[in-house]
Amino acid sequence: MGSLEGKVTLVTGASRGIGKGIAIGLGEEGATVYITGRSLDSSNVTEGVSGSLRETQLAVQDAGGICIPVMVDHSDDQQVRLLFERIQDEQKGQLDLLVNNAFSGVQALKEGYEKPFWECVDNLWDAVNDVGLRSHYIASVFAARLMIQRQQGLICTISSWGGMSYIFGSAYGAGKAACDRLAADMAVELKQYNVASLSIWPGIVGTEHISSLALQMGEDKPGNQQSRLISQGYNWETPLLTGRVIAALAADPTVMSFTGRVRVVAELAEHYGLFDKDGLRPVSLRSLRFIAPMFWPPLIKYASLIPNINIPWFLLLWGILQSPKI
């Protein structure tokens, strides 16, 4: 019997990538998983990348879960409202987990890669943060209305290290920092109802989009050793690791101890004793084992000998990371 049998979960943006991996991870533990996306089958795939809700549904069912695909455009609040009304009707008001993952800004970020914000398209902010930050807030509103009635629940918002350090530009960084703040402030308001809210930071995840972007980085900067390491898949995670971590959080009776916090996928995997699809466990991006080879690439040959010690946040903020300084 899986640890999430009888639990009702919702993963937004699950046609492919991290969302698909999360849905499969929940399915491994026997959950009922509602998934949303704009592509029900391969005949209406968007953005030129393969993946559909039907494919995710089959993968979740093969993993042992119950999967219910629902076509939803998360830029349309009415469609989101109808989704939650459906869950309320079909599951008698039960919703144990919401994973805010839907994000439609990848193509815009690729087109604006390494351009300053004033040279990007005028609507870059909306392309990155409409189905993303804004849609996470809307979905959380509807989820919270169900969860507080049952005095239990978990909301996980997929964010990024880009909320603390410059990665893909101003619109992306501001949106991810806001996702972290959204999760933290929702936690304050939900705590009295025993509903937890966390921000989740995956590492470098080998999704279809990220693999394409990494290849582009390697081609654009052939002499840059750091770009070459990333393009070669150094310390990459698969989307399934995020799914297994979120499944463990959803099954953890002490999850309220994490509410309001940012949690790193690799660090949670170590905490719960979880491994990735390939049987390995990537380290945190603040681990000395990851950072040292990034600064001196020849160390990659000896990475297994480097201690897996996480650099304290205050040292990272003082030096490597570019979080706003006060």
C-alpha positions as CSV (number, residue, x, y, z in Angstrom):
1,M,0.0,0.0,0.0
2,G,1.4,3.4,-1.0
3,S,1.8,6.1,1.5
4,L,-0.6,8.4,-0.4
5,E,-3.4,5.9,-1.2
6,G,-6.7,7.7,-0.6
7,K,-5.1,11.1,-0.9
8,V,-6.3,13.6,-3.6
9,T,-3.6,15.7,-5.3
10,L,-3.4,18.3,-8.0
11,V,-0.4,19.1,-10.2
12,T,-0.7,22.0,-12.5
13,G,1.3,22.1,-15.7
14,A,1.9,18.3,-15.9
15,S,2.0,17.6,-19.6
16,R,5.8,17.3,-19.5
17,G,8.9,18.3,-17.6
18,I,8.9,18.7,-13.8
19,G,5.1,18.5,-13.6
20,K,5.0,15.1,-15.2
21,G,7.8,13.9,-12.9
22,I,5.9,15.1,-9.9
23,A,2.7,13.4,-11.0
24,I,4.6,10.1,-11.5
25,G,6.2,10.4,-8.1
26,L,2.8,10.9,-6.5
27,G,1.5,7.9,-8.5
28,E,4.2,5.7,-7.2
29,E,2.7,6.2,-3.7
30,G,-0.8,5.4,-4.9
31,A,-2.3,8.9,-4.9
32,T,-5.2,10.1,-7.0
33,V,-3.6,12.7,-9.2
34,Y,-5.4,15.4,-11.1
35,I,-3.2,16.9,-13.7
36,T,-3.7,20.0,-15.9
37,G,-2.2,21.3,-19.1
38,R,-3.2,22.7,-22.5
39,S,-2.4,19.6,-24.5
40,L,-4.7,16.6,-23.9
41,D,-3.1,14.5,-26.6
42,S,-0.2,14.7,-29.0
43,S,-2.4,16.3,-31.7
44,N,-2.4,19.6,-29.9
45,V,1.1,19.9,-28.5
46,T,2.2,23.5,-28.0
47,E,5.6,25.2,-28.0
48,G,7.1,22.5,-30.3
49,V,8.0,20.2,-27.4
50,S,6.5,16.7,-27.1
51,G,4.3,15.8,-24.2
52,S,0.6,15.6,-23.4
53,L,-1.8,14.9,-20.5
54,R,-2.6,11.5,-21.9
55,E,1.0,10.5,-21.9
56,T,1.4,11.7,-18.3
57,Q,-1.8,9.8,-17.4
58,L,-0.5,6.5,-18.7
59,A,2.8,7.0,-16.9
60,V,1.1,7.8,-13.6
61,Q,-1.1,4.7,-13.9
62,D,1.8,2.5,-14.8
63,A,3.5,3.8,-11.6
64,G,0.5,2.7,-9.5
65,G,-1.6,5.9,-9.2
66,I,-5.0,7.1,-10.3
67,C,-4.7,9.9,-12.8
68,I,-7.4,12.3,-14.0
69,P,-6.3,14.7,-16.8
70,V,-8.1,18.0,-17.2
71,M,-7.4,20.5,-20.0
72,V,-6.9,23.9,-18.3
73,D,-5.4,27.2,-19.6
74,H,-4.1,28.7,-16.3
75,S,-4.3,32.2,-17.8
76,D,-8.1,31.8,-17.7
77,D,-9.4,32.2,-14.1
78,Q,-12.8,30.7,-15.1
79,Q,-11.2,27.5,-16.3
80,V,-9.3,27.3,-13.0
81,R,-12.5,27.9,-11.0
82,L,-14.3,25.1,-12.9
83,L,-11.3,22.7,-12.2
84,F,-11.6,23.2,-8.5
85,E,-15.4,22.9,-8.6
86,R,-15.0,19.6,-10.4
87,I,-12.6,18.4,-7.7
88,Q,-15.0,19.5,-5.0
89,D,-17.8,17.6,-6.6
90,E,-15.9,14.4,-7.5
91,Q,-13.9,14.1,-4.3
92,K,-16.5,15.5,-1.8
93,G,-14.4,18.5,-1.0
94,Q,-11.2,16.6,-0.4
95,L,-7.9,18.0,-1.7
96,D,-4.8,17.1,0.2
97,L,-2.1,18.5,-2.0
98,L,-1.7,21.3,-4.6
99,V,1.5,21.6,-6.6
100,N,1.8,25.0,-8.3
101,N,3.9,24.1,-11.3
102,A,2.3,25.6,-14.4
103,F,4.7,27.9,-16.2
104,S,4.5,29.2,-19.8
105,G,7.5,31.4,-20.0
106,V,10.2,29.0,-21.2
107,Q,10.0,30.0,-24.8
108,A,10.1,33.7,-24.0
109,L,13.1,33.1,-21.7
110,K,14.9,31.2,-24.5
111,E,14.3,34.0,-27.0
112,G,15.6,36.6,-24.5
113,Y,18.5,34.6,-23.3
114,E,21.5,36.8,-22.3
115,K,19.7,40.0,-23.5
116,P,19.2,42.8,-21.0
117,F,15.5,43.4,-20.1
118,W,15.2,46.5,-22.2
119,E,16.1,44.6,-25.4
120,C,13.5,41.8,-24.7
121,V,10.0,41.9,-26.0
122,D,7.7,44.3,-24.1
123,N,5.4,41.5,-22.8
124,L,8.2,39.4,-21.4
125,W,7.0,40.1,-17.8
126,D,3.5,38.7,-18.6
127,A,4.9,35.8,-20.6
128,V,7.0,34.7,-17.6
129,N,4.8,35.6,-14.7
130,D,1.2,35.3,-15.8
131,V,1.1,31.5,-16.1
132,G,3.5,31.2,-13.2
133,L,3.4,33.6,-10.3
134,R,-0.1,34.9,-10.9
135,S,-1.6,31.5,-11.7
136,H,0.0,30.0,-8.6
137,Y,-1.8,32.6,-6.5
138,I,-5.2,31.9,-8.2
139,A,-4.9,28.2,-7.8
140,S,-3.8,28.6,-4.2
141,V,-6.9,30.7,-3.4
142,F,-9.2,27.9,-4.7
143,A,-7.2,25.1,-3.0
144,A,-7.1,26.9,0.3
145,R,-10.9,27.2,0.3
146,L,-11.1,23.4,0.2
147,M,-8.3,22.6,2.5
148,I,-9.3,24.9,5.4
149,Q,-12.7,23.2,5.6
150,R,-10.9,19.9,6.4
151,Q,-8.2,21.5,8.6
152,Q,-5.4,19.8,6.6
153,G,-3.5,20.2,3.4
154,L,-0.2,21.1,1.7
155,I,0.6,23.6,-1.0
156,C,3.9,23.3,-2.8
157,T,5.0,26.1,-5.1
158,I,7.7,25.2,-7.5
159,S,10.2,28.0,-7.5
160,S,13.9,28.3,-8.4
161,W,17.4,29.4,-7.2
162,G,16.6,32.3,-9.5
163,G,14.7,33.8,-6.7
164,M,18.0,34.5,-4.9
165,S,20.5,34.8,-7.7
166,Y,20.6,36.1,-11.2
167,I,19.9,33.3,-13.7
168,F,17.5,34.1,-16.6
169,G,17.0,37.8,-16.2
170,S,15.0,40.4,-14.3
171,A,11.4,39.2,-15.0
172,Y,12.3,35.6,-14.1
173,G,14.2,36.5,-10.9
174,A,11.5,38.9,-9.7
175,G,8.8,36.2,-10.4
176,K,10.7,33.5,-8.5
177,A,11.5,35.7,-5.6
178,A,7.8,36.5,-5.4
179,C,6.9,32.8,-5.5
180,D,9.0,32.3,-2.4
181,R,7.4,35.2,-0.7
182,L,4.0,34.0,-1.8
183,A,4.6,30.6,-0.2
184,A,5.9,32.2,3.0
185,D,3.1,34.7,3.4
186,M,0.4,32.1,2.6
187,A,1.9,29.9,5.3
188,V,1.3,32.7,7.9
189,E,-2.4,32.9,7.0
190,L,-2.9,29.1,6.7
191,K,-1.0,27.9,9.8
192,Q,-4.1,28.2,12.1
193,Y,-5.9,25.8,9.8
194,N,-3.1,23.2,9.8
195,V,-2.4,23.8,6.1
196,A,1.3,23.9,5.1
197,S,2.8,26.1,2.3
198,L,6.3,25.5,1.0
199,S,8.5,26.8,-1.8
200,I,10.4,24.0,-3.6
201,W,13.7,24.6,-5.3
202,P,14.7,21.8,-7.7
203,G,18.3,21.7,-8.9
204,I,19.3,21.5,-12.6
205,V,16.5,19.4,-13.9
206,G,16.9,17.6,-17.3
207,T,13.6,18.6,-18.7
208,E,13.0,18.8,-22.4
209,H,13.3,22.6,-22.3
210,I,16.3,22.7,-20.1
211,S,18.2,20.1,-22.1
212,S,17.6,22.3,-25.2
213,L,18.8,25.4,-23.4
214,A,21.9,23.7,-22.0
215,L,22.8,22.5,-25.5
216,Q,22.5,26.1,-26.7
217,M,24.7,27.3,-23.8
218,G,27.4,24.8,-24.8
219,E,27.3,25.9,-28.4
220,D,27.3,29.6,-27.6
221,K,30.1,29.4,-25.1
222,P,32.3,26.5,-26.2
223,G,35.3,27.8,-24.2
224,N,33.4,28.4,-21.0
225,Q,34.1,25.4,-18.8
226,Q,31.2,26.0,-16.5
227,S,28.8,26.1,-19.4
228,R,30.3,22.9,-20.7
229,L,29.9,21.1,-17.4
230,I,26.2,22.1,-17.3
231,S,25.6,21.1,-20.9
232,Q,27.2,17.7,-20.1
233,G,24.6,17.1,-17.4
234,Y,26.8,17.5,-14.4
235,N,24.8,16.9,-11.2
236,W,21.5,17.0,-13.1
237,E,18.3,15.7,-11.6
238,T,15.4,14.1,-13.3
239,P,11.9,15.4,-12.8
240,L,11.0,12.3,-10.9
241,L,13.2,13.3,-8.0
242,T,11.1,16.3,-7.3
243,G,8.0,14.1,-7.5
244,R,9.4,11.6,-4.9
245,V,10.4,14.4,-2.6
246,I,6.9,16.1,-2.8
247,A,5.3,12.7,-2.2
248,A,7.4,12.3,0.9
249,L,6.4,15.7,2.1
250,A,2.7,14.9,1.5
251,A,3.0,11.8,3.6
252,D,5.0,13.4,6.4
253,P,2.9,13.9,9.6
254,T,5.4,16.6,10.7
255,V,5.2,18.6,7.4
256,M,3.9,21.7,9.3
257,S,7.4,22.1,10.8
258,F,8.5,23.1,7.2
259,T,5.7,25.5,6.5
260,G,6.7,28.9,5.2
261,R,10.2,27.8,4.2
262,V,12.1,27.3,1.0
263,R,13.2,23.7,0.7
264,V,15.8,22.3,-1.7
265,V,14.9,19.1,-3.5
266,A,18.3,17.5,-3.2
267,E,18.5,18.3,0.5
268,L,15.0,16.9,1.1
269,A,16.0,13.8,-0.9
270,E,18.8,13.3,1.6
271,H,16.6,14.0,4.5
272,Y,14.0,11.3,3.4
273,G,16.6,8.8,2.1
274,L,15.3,9.1,-1.5
275,F,17.1,8.5,-4.8
276,D,16.6,9.6,-8.3
277,K,15.4,7.5,-11.3
278,D,18.9,6.3,-12.0
279,G,19.5,5.2,-8.4
280,L,21.8,8.2,-7.7
281,R,21.2,11.2,-5.4
282,P,22.4,14.6,-6.9
283,V,23.7,17.0,-4.3
284,S,22.4,20.4,-3.5
285,L,23.6,23.3,-5.6
286,R,25.0,24.8,-2.4
287,S,27.0,21.6,-1.7
288,L,30.8,21.9,-1.8
289,R,30.7,18.9,-4.0
290,F,28.8,20.9,-6.6
291,I,30.4,24.3,-6.1
292,A,34.1,23.3,-6.2
293,P,34.1,21.8,-9.7
294,M,32.1,24.7,-11.0
295,F,34.9,27.0,-9.9
296,W,37.7,24.7,-10.9
297,P,36.3,22.2,-13.5
298,P,39.3,19.8,-13.3
299,L,37.9,18.7,-9.9
300,I,35.0,17.0,-11.7
301,K,37.1,13.9,-12.0
302,Y,37.4,13.8,-8.2
303,A,33.9,15.0,-7.3
304,S,33.0,11.8,-5.4
305,L,35.9,12.6,-3.0
306,I,34.7,16.1,-2.2
307,P,32.7,16.2,1.0
308,N,28.9,16.7,0.5
309,I,28.8,19.7,2.9
310,N,26.2,22.4,2.3
311,I,27.6,26.0,2.4
312,P,25.7,28.0,5.0
313,W,23.2,30.4,3.5
314,F,24.7,33.5,5.0
315,L,28.1,32.8,3.3
316,L,26.4,32.3,0.0
317,L,24.4,35.5,0.3
318,W,27.6,37.3,1.3
319,G,29.5,36.0,-1.7
320,I,28.2,33.9,-4.6
321,L,24.5,34.6,-4.6
322,Q,23.2,38.0,-5.6
323,S,20.2,38.4,-3.4
324,P,19.2,42.0,-2.6
325,K,21.5,43.4,0.1
326,I,20.2,45.5,3.0
